Amino acid sequence: MLVLVFIVLLFVMVVLTVPIGHALGITSFIAIIYGSGAGSFSPELVANRLFYGINSFTLIAVPLFILAGQIMNAAKLTDRIFNFINKAIGHIIGGLGHVNVVASMLFAGMSGSATADAGGLGAVEIKAMKDAGYPDDFSVGITGASSMIGTIIPPSIPLIVYGILANASIGHLFLGGLLPGILMGVSLMILSTWYALRGKYPRTPKAKMAEILSSFRTAFLALLTPVIIIGGIWSGYFTPTEAGATAVAYSVFLGLVVYRNVSLKELWDVFMESAKLSVRVLFILVFGAFYGYLLIRYRIPMIMADYLLTLTASPFLLLIIINVFLLLIGCFMSTLVSVTILTPILMPIVTAFGINPIHFGVIMVFNLTLGNLTPPFGLVLYTLSSVAKMPVIKVVKAVLPFLVPLLIVLLICITFPQIVTFIPLKLM
């Protein structure tokens, strides 16, 4: 019965559109009273556990990367990156489709968010593709699909949250996302080439070397951002949290001093907006951590693990079952919310089956990220609808074909854990 209180009650409240932070808190308090009795309710314990849930140096990375992504969009670093990639590879078959994907892969190394990619870089990409004569469906579809790379290639906000809740190395998780992110990009470029050949899509004229070098010089400092972040973490020069602080400082430097396209007033507005978003995220994480603590206290995941062990002893089959479940969950909840709720439930289960937590974390975030492209609550769908001025139902139809290569890559990463674990084990 306690399992029903913990899980069913929470999902009922989510369906009833109760804000997720409140739903987690209400479920937790009811579970305490039901599981231990009203007399055992200790305000001091609750206060201590809530404080403990956010008393983490690593957690500071979340608002820092949120802020860094917002500043980069305000400073229009995306325009410079897109222009350089267009000059370099826009002339090959697939043209702006490839430019779209590669730009998203680079911006992923700066923002850590699919929504930030779709809303910032996506606006630049869709306008350029429309101006060049690409079909609206293709432009929106490839833009939405490529934005999914934003939460896989480091830095990744959902991977930070998973690492905190699962007590896993965030540095390992970041490096574990590199190869899957590259595979996502390659798969989308293959599909883009097929569309371009079938539809005879336009290609931009081949740029002269002088033009390529000029656009590279303009974008060089922006392109250094992912190198600084990933290289600093890989080399051990700074932690993921310090990488977030470095990204903020560097993006402010570029916007205010180098490019001078962000005023102090605009920067203040960015700080305020980022603060509001960070508070919403941290409020969810506070109660998410408390919810996870109670799950472990009442041994809910262990009970579920024992039950699953009676069904199968195969780690691969378990991963397939969990991933089908995650695909369904991703349709109804955002990536961050899903990671916050499900990590405490699933981690003891996958640990019992001997599954590598780094491998599981990357494929979990990968899977749930695809929910951003599925109705009814896919945030990227609504972002693209606003950017492209296209009805949501048309956006859904446009992105569906591009989910196929991403699902294939997900299955490959599930089947071959080495794709995720190879770089972390070799470099760290």
N, C-alpha and C positions, 0 to 999 in steps of 0.2 A: 504493500500500500504506500509505503514511503517513496518508492520509485515513482508512483503516479503523482504524488505531491510535487516531487522535485522536477520531473520532466513534463508531464502532461499539463500541469497547472501553468508552468512557464509558457508552453507553446500555445495554450488557450489564450493567455493574456496577450501574447504577440499577435495572434490572429485577430484579437479584439482591438488591435492598434494601441495597446498600452505602451508608452515609451519604454524602450528596452531596459534602461537603467532602473526605472521604477519597477518593472516586471521582475527583474532579478532580485531586487531588494525585498519586494513583497513575498516572492516565493521563498526566499531564504528565511525570513522571519516566521512564516507559517510552518516551514519545515522544522525550525528549531522547536516551536511550540508543540508540533505534532510528534516529533521524534523523541524529545526529551521531557516534555511536559512544560506547562506555563511557569511552574515554579523554578525551572532551571534557566529561565531566560535571564541572562546577565547583561545589562547595558554596558558594563565595563569590558566584558569579553567582546561584544559586538564592536564597540568603539576601537578597541585594540586591533581587532582583525581588519576592520575597514582601513585603519591607518597603515597597518602592515601591508595591505594590498597595494598601496601606491608608494610605500617607503622604499623606493628602488632607484638607484642611480641610473640603471639601464633604461628605465621608463621615461626618463627625461628626453631620450632620443625621439620619442613620438611627437611631442609638440615642436621639437627642433626641426625635424624633417618636414612636418606640416608647414612650418613657417618658411623654411628654405624653398619648398616647392612654390609657395605663393609669391615669394619675392622674385624667383626666377621667371614666373609668368609675367609679373608686373614689369620686370626689366626687359621683357621680350627677348630673352636668350633663345627661345624656341625659334624665332624668326631667323636668327643668324645661323643656327644649326641646320634648319630646313633648307635655307638658301645654299649653304655649302654642299650638303648632300645632293641637292638637286643638280648643282653644277657638275658634281663628280660622277653621278650614276644615272641622272635623269634621262639620258639618251638611250639606255639599253632597253630591250624588250620588257615591258611591264612598267617602264618609266616611273611615273610619280607613285605608282603602287609600291615599288621597291623603296623609293625615297621615304614614303610614309612609314614603312616598317623599320627601316634603319634609323630614322629620326626618333621613332618611339623607343627603340632599343637604347639609344644614347640618352634620351630624356628619362628613361627608366632609371638610369644610373644617377639621376639628380633628384627626382621627386619622390619615388617610392609609392606612388598612388596612381591607380588606373583612372580615377575620376579627374585628377589634376592633368593627366596626359590628354584625356578626351576633351576637357574644357579649355585647356591652354593651347597645346600643340595641335589638337584636333581642329580647332577653328582655323589655324593657318593652313593645315593640310587640305581640308575640305574646300576652302576658298580657292587654293591653288589648283586643285584638281578640277573644280567646276570651270574655272577660267580657261583651263587647258582643253576642255571639251570632254572630260571623262563623264560617264553616266553617273547620275546621283546615287543609284543603288550601290555601285561598286565603290564610289568614294566614301560613302558612309560605312559600308560593310568593312572595308579594309581598315578604316580609321578606328572603328570600334574594336575590331579584333586585335589590332596592333597595340591598342592601349592596355590590353590585358597583360602585356609584358611588364608593365609598370610595377606590378606587385611581386614579380618573380626575380628579375634582375635587381641586385642590390643597389641602393638601400631599399628595403621593403617594410612599410609600417606594419602590415599584418604579420610578417615574419618576426618582427621585434616583439609584438604582443604574444605570439605563440612561444617564442623563446623564453619570455618571462614566466608565462603560466606553466610551461612544460619543464622549466629549469634546464633548458638546452642552450648551448653556446650560440649566441647570435652571430658571431663571426663565422662559425661553421655553416649556419643557416644561410647567411649572405652568399658565401662562396658556393654553397650547394645549389643556389638558384641560378648560377651563371650558365651552365650547360643547358638546363631545361629552357631558360630564357632564349638562348641562342637557337635552340631547336625550334622553339615557337616562331621565331623570326624567319628561319629558313623555310619552315613549312608554309607560312603565309606568303613568302616570296615565290615559292613554287606554284601555289594556287594563283597568285597575281599574274605570273607568266602565262599560265593556261588561259586565264580570262583575257589577257592582252592579245594573245595569238588568235583566240576565237573571235573576239570583238574588234580586232584591229585597232586597238586603242592608240592614241597619239603618243609620240615621244618628243621630248624637248630636243632642240638642236644640240649637237655635241659642243660643249663649251671649249674654248681655247684654254691652253694651259695657264695663260696669264689670268684668265677669269677664275679658274679653279683656285689658283694660288691666292688671288685677291680675296675671294670668299672665305678661304681657309684662314687667312690672317684676321679677317673680321670675326670669325667664329672661334678662333683658337682659344681664347681665354674661357669661353663658355664650354668648349669641348674638354677643357682641363678638369672641369668639375667632377665627372664620374671617375676620372683617373685619380684625383686627389682622394676621393671618398673610398673607392675600392682599394686603391694602392695603399692608403694609410692603414686600413683595417688588415689587409693581407700581410703587410710588413710588420704589423704589431706596433706601429708608431703611435696610433691612437685607437681607442675603443669605439664601438658604434655610437655611443653617446657623444664622445668627443668629435667623431666624424660629423654628427648632426650640427654641433656648434660650429665646426669649421665650415660646413656648407652654408650656414646662415651668414657667417662673417664674410665669406668669399662672395656670396651673391649680393650682399649689401655693398661690398667694395666695388663689384662690377656695375651695379645699378647706379650708385651715387657718384663714384669717382671716375671709373673708366668710361662707361658709356653715357653716363649722365642723363639717362632717360627716365629716372624715377625721382620725383621731388620728395622733400621731407614730409609733406602732407600726404602724398600717396603712400609713402613708407609707413606712416602712422596708421593709415587706414588698413594696410596689409597686416600690420601687427595686431590691430584690434580684431580683424576678421579671423586671423589665425588663432588668437586667444580664445575667441568664442568657440571655434571648432575644436580646439584642444580641450576646453573644459567639457564639452559634450562627450568627447572620446574618453577622457579620464573618468568622468562620472560613471560611464558604462564599465570601465575597467575596475573601478573600486568595488562595485557590487558583483562584477564578474569574478574577481578574485575571492570575495567572500563566499559566493555561491560554490566555487571550486573547493574551497576549504571545507564547507559543509558536506559536499559530495564525498570527499575522502573520509571525513569524520564518521559518516554513516555507512561507509563501505559500498556505496551504490555502484561505482565502476567495477569493483571486485566481484560483486554479485552478477553484473552483466558479463564480465569476462568468464566467470565460471559457466554461465549459461552458453556463451558462444563456443567454449571449449567442448561442450557436448554436441555441438552442431558440426564443427570442423576443427581439425588440428593443423590445417594448412595456412601459413601466414599469407600466401598469395591470394587464396580464396577469401580470407578475411578482408584483405585490402580491397578486393573487388566489391565485396558486400558493403564495406564502409564507403567506398567511393560512389557507388550508386546512391546510397543514402545522402552523401554530401551534395551530389548533383541536385537532388530534390530539395534539400535544405537551402541551397544557394539560390533557388528560384524565389524564395520567400524572405530571406534575410540578407543583409549586407555582409560582406566578407569579414569585416572587423567584428561585428556582433556575433557572427557564427563561430569565428575562432575563439572569441571570449567565452562563449557558452560551451562549446563542444570540446575544447582542449582538455579541461579537467575530467570530462567524462571518458574521452577516448584514450588518453595517454596511458592510464593503467592497463587498459585492454591490450593496446598494441605492445606495451612492454611485456605483458604476460606471454605474448606470442613471439617475443624476441625480435621485433621489428625495430630497425634503427630509427631513433627519434628525429634525426636530421632528415632522413629520407621521408619519413611520414609527414614531418612539418612542411616540407616543400610541396609534396603532392597534395596535402590538405589545402594549403593556401592556393595552389594552382587550381585545384578543383573548385573551391568556393569562389575564386575570382571569376570563373566563367559565369557565375550567377549574375554578374553585372551586365551580362548580355542576354539574359533570359527574363521574360515577363513572369509575374506582373510587377516585380519590384527592382528590376535591374537599373541601378543608378546611372550607368553609362548610357543606357537607352534614352533616358530622359535628357541627359546632358547633350547627346548627339541630336536629339529632336530639337532642342533649343538652338544649338549651334548651326545646324543645317536647315532650320525652319521647315522641318518635315514631320508629318504626323507619326506618332510613336509606332503605330501598326506597320507603317512602311519601313521604319527603322528596323523593326523586328525582322521583317522579311528580308531586308538587305543584309543583316548580320548573320542569319542562320547558316548560309553555306560556309561561312568562314569559321564557324564553330567546329566543323568536321576535322580540318587539319589539327586544330588545337586539342580535340578529344583524342586523336590518334597519338599525338605527342604525349598526352597525359597517360595513355595506356602503355606506351613505350617506357615512360619513367617509372610506372608502377612495376612493370615486368623486369626492368633492369635497374636495380637500386644504385649500381655503380655510376650511372649517369649523374646522380645527385651527390654521391659520397666521394667520388674520385678526387675532385679538386680539394675539398676540405682535408681529406686524409693525406694528400700529397703535400699541400702547402702549409698546413697548420698542424 
